[in-house]
């Protein structure tokens, strides 16, 4: 019985290591807190510390202790994308509420979409719109017709919500980038 538990523990550990590596490859830069929160959804956060240590020791990831971020290499922090970091916090918040089957980073051509995910066999995306981008994004969405994809829109300030004219928005939110606090809003 004891051997079985040890084997299960090692299997979970290796699984978490592989998943962390995949997350870092997919999203480039994540806060350590985001990685712990990702695994907390499945109750596997206890494996994260050792997995990070192992991946760091094998030079498969880089951990910046000042910014508390994890990336593939030391220079990646300069390439981080604020909208993607915020969108990942929203993804984590949604994972606590519903089953998310798949998620991935949107292509650059899909701007301002940051993350696309599938939940309950439906496709959703998470957009980040800075105050300076509102008019541009409104024009982009007025020209393109998306096929029923539900949008979660991150804004810097809830007062910006009435200015956004995007179809199929299922909700708006603000995000505290480093702490991960997500606050949701609906259009009134």
N, C-alpha and C positions, 0 to 999 in steps of 0.2 A: 504493500500500500504506500509506504514512504517513497519508494522508488518511482511510483506512478506520479506522485505529487511533484517530485523533483523534475521528472521528465516534462510534465505539464508546464512547470514554471520556466524551464529552459526554452520550451517551444514558444510560450507567450513572449518571453524576452526577445527571442530572435524575430518573432513576428512584429513586435513593436519597433525593433531596430529597422527592419525593412520598410515599415510604414512611415517612420520618421524620415528615412532617406527619400522615399517617394514624395512625401509632403514638401521637403526642402527642394527637391528637384523641380517639383511642379510650381511652387509659389516663390522660389528664389530666396526670400528672407521672411522669417516668421519670428515673432517674439517667443521666448521660452514659455511664457504663460499660455500662449496660444496652443503650443504643442501639448502641454499638460492638460489643458481644457479639452482638446480634441480627444485625448484618450480617457478622460474622466467620463465622457458620455457612455463608454463601454466598461467602465470600472477598471481600466488598465493603466491608470496614471501612476501606479506604484512601480511600473516597469520603466518609466520614462527616464528617470535620473541615471540609472545604470546604462540604459540604451544610449543616451546622449554621451555618456562617458566613453563607452566602447567605440562609438562612431567617431568621436573626437580623437581618441587614441589611435584609431586606424586611419586618421586623416581623411575621412569621408565627409566630414562637416567642419565648420568653423563656428566657434561660439565667441561672440563679443561680449565680454563681461560688463563693459561700460553701458552699452545700449540694451543688453539682455536679449540679444537676437541670435538666431541660428541661421546659418547660410552654408552654401557649398564651399565658399572661399572667402578670404579676408576682404576682398574688394567689393563683394556683393552688397554690403550695406550702403555704399554710395549709389548703387543702382536700384535700391528699394523703391517701391512705388506706394505712396501713402494710401491711395485709393484701394489698392489690393490688400494692404494690411487691415484697413477698416472693413473691407468686404469679408475678409476671413473671420473677423469678430462676429459679423452678422451671420455668416454660415454656421459658426459655433452656436450662436444663440438659437438659430432655427433647428439645429440638430438636437437641441434639448427639448424642442416642442414637437418635432415630427421626424419620421424616418426619412433619411436622405440616402438614396441608393448609390448615387455617384456624384462627384463634383470635380470640376477642373477649371483651370485658368482659361479665361476667354482669349481669343486671338487678338492681336493689336488692331486688326481690321474691324473688330466688333466694338471698338470704342463707343461709348464710355462704359460698356459692360466689362466687369472685372472677373466675376466668377459665374459659371453656369452650373446648375445642379438639377438633379432629377429626384423627385419625391412623389410617391404615390402615382408613378407612371406618368407624371406631368413634368414638363420642362419649365424651369424658372431661371432667372438671372438676377445678379446683384450689380447694380450700377452705382458708381460714385460720381457725383456732380458737384464741383466746387461752385461757389457763387459766381465766379468769372465765366464759367462754362454754360450757365443756364440757357442763354439765348442760342448758343451754338448747338447744344443738345436738342433743344426744341426744334430747330431747323432740321437737324439730322433725322429726328423721328417723324417729322411731318412729311419727309420725302420717302421714307421706307416703311413698308407695311410688314410687321413681324407677325408670324402665324400663331397668334394666341398665347405667346409666351408670357407668363406673369413676371412682372418686374418688382423687385424690392429696390428702392432708391435711397441711397445714403446722401444726406445733405449736411452742410456745415451748421446750418441754423434752421429751426422749424419755420421761421418767418419766410423762408425761400419757397416753401411748398406751393403756395398759390401761383407762383410764377412758372412752375414746371408743367408743361403740356405734353405729356407722354401717355399714349394709350396703354391699357392693361396693367396699370400700376396696382399691385395688391397691398402696398404699404410703403411708408416712408420711415426713415429712422436717422438718428444722429448716433455717432460712435466716438467714444473717447479712445483715441488711437492706442495709447500704451496700456491703459487700464482695462480696456475692453468693454466698458459699460455701453450697452445698446438700449436706446430709448425709441420706441415705435410710435408712429403717428399715422392718422388717416386724414385724407383730404376732407375738409368740411364743406 
